Amino acid sequence: MLGSTDRPLCESYDLAMLDLDGVVYVGGDAVPDAPEHLARVRKAGMRLAFITNNAARPPAKVAEHLRELGVDAASEDVVTSAQAAARVLAERLDPGARVVLLGADGLREALEQEGLVPVPVSEEDAAAVVTGYAPDIRWRDIMRGAVRIRDGLFWVASNTDRSIPTAYGVAPGHGVLVDTIRGFSGVDPVVAGKPERPLLDETVRRVGGEHPLMVGDRLDTDIEGARNAGLDSLLVLTGVTGLAGLVGARPEERPTYISVDLAGLLEAHRAPEDEDGAVALGGWRATVESGRLVVSGRGEPGDWWRVCAEAGWRYLDASGEPADVDGVASDHD
């Protein structure tokens, strides 16, 4: 189920589309060694694009943050769900069309760059409404926007992320607002961010690349988004995905490659093989016995994760139930 390549990924693909939080940085800090890995990837000739479902910050702000962390990035290297949402609207509407904005500065800037005019929810001549994460939106504007969507105003949502990381813990994201408006209006929005295609399509359009690779840490947005766009993907384990989530991944959430961190872009990847009823790779063997994942051997950490994933997916597909991984991670440590 995992892919295999004899050359490093940075030579097999010409564009890495990198999710940010959990891949390049976590909170306010760079993932250890991420700037160095990305510098080597660039030196090898691979293009880098930094993509995010966050529609609140303009690309220049995102690029500035990356440079503060030691990552070489220009605003042109950053693609946001706000830009993807604006592109969806620009392809549907006439130039200069008025769009109700229920979002932050990142969405406003993206609309204006596409020749659209952001307007308040009271604007009667608006042709559409676009929503995005913005903690300062007033409830009365949300109510009026929901009524207009119910009454037929075309709606684009930047993303459907139900949670976001904050300094005070995981908090409700824009997806909670989308659920609220959808529940009231009975209308499904066109979604620009991952796991839907527009953000990935917009990235290729802006940055270029004939053979792109999606790099992410979330199965249900990054990896599923790559699947929806028909692209290969690399899952890195520096973010939210742990062993239980990985072995329980649905087919549409399964990556092409797995790596401990961004060093995986600089490596060739071998897929596990069958070995006497077990899944084997690089000195590791994995099976599922009586519903429990069992791993033995010794080798590189990346290969350990790969045999765990392959054995877990085979068991899930055959039984319909995820393998029990209780205690398996401590065996690896």
C-alpha positions in Angstrom: 0.0 0.0 0.0 3.0 2.3 0.6 4.9 3.7 -2.4 8.5 2.9 -3.3 11.1 5.0 -5.0 14.8 4.3 -5.6 15.7 8.0 -5.7 15.3 10.6 -2.9 11.8 12.2 -3.0 13.4 15.6 -3.7 14.7 14.1 -7.0 11.5 12.1 -7.8 9.2 15.1 -7.4 9.7 18.7 -8.4 7.5 20.5 -5.9 6.9 19.9 -2.2 3.7 21.4 -1.0 4.3 21.7 2.7 1.7 22.1 5.4 2.9 24.4 8.1 1.8 23.6 11.7 3.1 20.2 12.7 5.4 20.0 9.6 7.6 23.1 9.5 6.8 24.5 12.9 4.9 23.6 16.1 3.4 26.5 17.9 5.9 29.3 17.8 9.0 27.1 17.2 10.5 25.4 14.2 10.3 21.6 14.1 13.9 20.5 15.1 16.2 20.5 12.0 13.3 21.5 9.7 15.1 24.7 8.3 18.2 22.7 7.6 16.3 19.9 5.9 14.4 22.3 3.7 17.6 24.2 2.7 19.1 20.9 1.5 15.9 20.0 -0.4 16.0 23.4 -2.1 19.7 22.9 -3.0 18.8 19.6 -4.6 16.5 21.5 -7.0 13.1 20.9 -5.5 10.6 23.8 -5.3 9.0 24.5 -2.0 5.5 25.9 -1.4 4.1 26.5 2.1 0.4 26.0 2.2 -2.1 26.6 4.9 -5.8 26.3 5.6 -5.5 29.4 7.8 -7.2 32.2 5.9 -6.6 34.9 8.5 -2.9 35.8 7.8 -1.8 37.2 4.4 1.1 35.4 2.7 3.6 38.1 3.5 3.0 37.6 7.3 3.3 33.8 7.0 6.6 34.2 5.0 7.9 36.7 7.6 7.2 34.2 10.4 9.0 31.4 8.4 12.1 33.6 7.9 12.1 34.3 11.7 12.4 30.6 12.2 15.3 30.2 9.7 13.3 29.0 6.7 14.0 30.8 3.5 10.5 31.9 2.2 9.1 34.7 0.1 5.5 35.7 0.1 5.2 34.1 -3.4 6.1 30.7 -1.8 3.0 30.8 0.5 -0.4 29.8 -0.7 -3.4 30.1 1.7 -7.0 28.9 1.7 -8.0 32.6 1.4 -6.3 32.7 -2.0 -7.9 29.5 -3.1 -11.3 30.8 -2.0 -10.8 34.0 -3.9 -9.9 32.1 -7.0 -13.1 30.0 -6.7 -15.1 33.2 -6.6 -13.2 34.9 -9.4 -13.8 32.0 -11.7 -17.6 32.2 -11.0 -18.2 35.9 -10.8 -17.7 39.0 -13.0 -14.6 41.2 -12.4 -15.4 43.8 -9.8 -18.2 41.7 -8.2 -19.1 42.5 -4.6 -18.5 39.7 -2.1 -19.7 39.8 1.5 -16.6 39.2 3.7 -17.0 37.4 6.9 -13.3 36.9 7.6 -10.0 38.5 8.4 -7.4 40.5 6.5 -6.0 37.5 4.7 -9.3 37.0 3.0 -9.8 40.7 2.3 -6.4 40.9 0.6 -7.0 37.8 -1.5 -10.3 39.1 -2.7 -8.8 42.4 -3.7 -5.9 40.7 -5.6 -8.5 38.8 -7.7 -10.3 42.1 -8.6 -13.2 41.4 -6.3 -14.7 44.0 -3.9 -15.1 43.0 -0.2 -18.3 44.4 1.3 -20.2 44.2 4.6 -23.1 41.8 5.0 -25.6 44.6 4.6 -24.6 45.2 1.0 -27.7 44.3 -1.0 -25.9 44.0 -4.4 -23.4 41.3 -3.2 -23.0 38.3 -5.6 -21.6 35.9 -3.0 -20.4 35.5 0.6 -17.0 34.1 1.7 -16.3 33.0 5.3 -13.0 32.4 7.1 -11.6 32.3 10.6 -11.8 35.7 12.3 -12.3 36.0 16.0 -13.6 39.5 15.8 -16.6 38.8 13.6 -19.8 40.0 15.3 -22.6 37.5 15.9 -25.2 39.8 14.3 -23.2 39.7 11.1 -23.0 35.9 11.2 -26.8 35.8 11.7 -27.4 38.1 8.7 -25.0 36.2 6.6 -26.6 32.9 7.5 -30.0 34.3 6.4 -28.6 35.5 3.1 -27.0 32.1 2.4 -30.3 30.4 3.3 -32.0 32.8 0.8 -29.7 31.8 -2.0 -26.4 33.8 -1.8 -23.5 31.7 -3.2 -21.2 30.7 -0.3 -17.5 29.8 -0.3 -15.8 28.7 3.0 -12.1 29.0 3.3 -11.9 25.7 5.2 -13.8 23.4 7.5 -11.2 22.9 10.3 -13.1 22.3 13.5 -10.2 23.1 15.8 -7.2 25.4 15.8 -4.1 25.5 18.1 -3.9 28.6 20.4 -1.7 29.8 23.2 -4.5 28.7 25.6 -5.1 25.2 24.1 -7.0 23.7 21.2 -10.0 26.0 20.4 -13.0 25.9 18.0 -12.0 26.7 14.4 -13.8 28.0 11.4 -15.4 24.6 10.8 -17.6 25.1 13.8 -19.0 28.3 12.2 -19.5 26.4 8.9 -21.4 23.7 10.8 -23.6 26.4 12.4 -24.4 28.1 9.2 -24.9 24.9 7.3 -27.3 23.6 10.0 -29.4 26.7 9.9 -29.4 27.3 6.2 -29.4 23.7 4.8 -26.7 24.9 2.4 -23.3 23.2 1.8 -20.5 25.7 0.9 -17.9 25.3 -1.7 -14.8 24.6 0.4 -11.5 26.0 -0.7 -9.1 24.5 1.9 -7.9 20.9 2.5 -9.1 18.2 2.1 -10.8 19.7 -0.9 -8.9 20.4 -4.1 -8.9 24.2 -4.7 -6.0 25.0 -2.3 -3.7 22.3 -3.9 -4.7 23.3 -7.4 -4.1 27.0 -6.6 -0.6 26.0 -5.2 0.4 24.3 -8.4 -0.9 27.2 -10.5 1.0 29.8 -8.5 4.3 28.0 -7.8 4.5 25.6 -10.7 5.6 22.0 -10.8 4.9 19.0 -13.1 5.1 16.3 -10.4 4.1 17.7 -6.9 4.2 16.0 -3.6 2.0 16.9 -0.7 3.8 16.9 2.7 1.6 17.0 5.9 1.1 15.7 9.4 -2.8 15.3 9.3 -4.4 12.4 7.7 -7.9 13.9 7.4 -6.8 17.2 5.7 -3.3 16.9 4.2 -3.3 13.3 3.1 -6.9 13.1 2.2 -6.5 16.4 0.3 -3.7 14.9 -1.7 -5.8 11.9 -2.5 -8.7 14.1 -3.6 -6.3 16.0 -5.9 -4.8 12.8 -7.3 -1.4 13.5 -5.8 1.2 11.5 -3.9 1.9 12.4 -0.3 4.4 12.2 2.5 3.2 11.9 6.1 5.6 13.3 8.6 5.3 12.3 12.3 6.2 15.7 13.9 2.6 16.8 14.3 -0.7 15.3 15.3 -0.6 11.8 13.9 0.3 9.0 16.2 0.4 5.2 15.9 -3.3 4.6 16.7 -4.4 7.1 14.1 -2.0 5.8 11.5 -2.9 2.1 11.7 -6.6 3.1 11.8 -6.4 5.3 8.7 -9.2 4.9 6.1 -8.0 4.1 2.5 -8.6 7.8 1.5 -6.3 8.9 4.4 -3.3 6.7 3.7 -0.1 8.4 2.5 2.2 7.3 -0.3 5.2 7.6 2.0 5.9 7.9 5.7 8.9 9.6 7.4 9.8 10.6 10.9 10.4 14.2 9.8 11.3 16.3 6.8 14.5 14.4 6.3 12.3 12.0 4.5 12.4 14.3 1.5 16.1 13.6 1.1 15.7 9.9 1.2 14.7 7.1 -1.1 11.7 5.1 0.2 11.2 1.3 0.1 7.8 -0.2 0.7 7.5 -3.1 3.2 7.4 -6.7 1.8 5.7 -9.9 2.8 7.9 -12.3 4.8 6.4 -15.5 6.1 3.0 -13.9 6.9 4.5 -10.8 8.4 5.2 -7.3 7.0 9.0 -6.7 6.9 11.4 -3.9 6.1 14.9 -2.8 7.2 15.1 -5.4 10.1 11.6 -4.9 11.4 8.7 -7.3 11.2 5.1 -6.5 12.0 2.0 -8.7 12.4 -1.4 -8.4 14.0 -2.1 -11.3 16.4 -5.4 -11.7 18.1 -6.2 -8.1 17.1 -3.0 -6.6 18.5 -0.2 -5.2 16.6 3.1 -7.0 17.3 6.5 -5.6 16.1 9.9 -7.2 16.5 13.4 -6.7 15.2 15.7 -3.7 15.0 16.3 -1.0 12.5 15.6 2.6 11.6 12.7 4.4 13.2 11.2 5.3 9.8 11.0 1.7 8.7 9.4 0.8 12.1 6.5 3.2 11.3 6.2 1.9 7.8 5.8 -1.8 8.8 3.3 -0.8 11.5 1.2 1.2 9.0 1.2 -1.6 6.4 0.4 -4.4 8.9 -2.3 -2.2 10.5 -3.9 -1.3 7.2 -4.0 -4.9 6.0 -5.7 -6.0 9.2 -8.2 -3.1 9.1 -9.2 -3.9 5.5 -9.6 -7.6 6.3 -11.4 -7.3 9.6 -13.1 -3.9 9.6 -11.5 -3.1 13.0 -8.3 -1.2 13.8 -5.5 -3.1 15.4 -4.9 -2.6 19.2 -1.6 -0.7 19.6 -1.6 -0.4 23.3 2.0 -0.7 24.5 3.4 -1.0 21.0 5.0 2.5 21.0 6.8 1.8 24.3 8.2 -1.4 22.7 9.7 0.8 20.0 11.1 3.3 22.5 
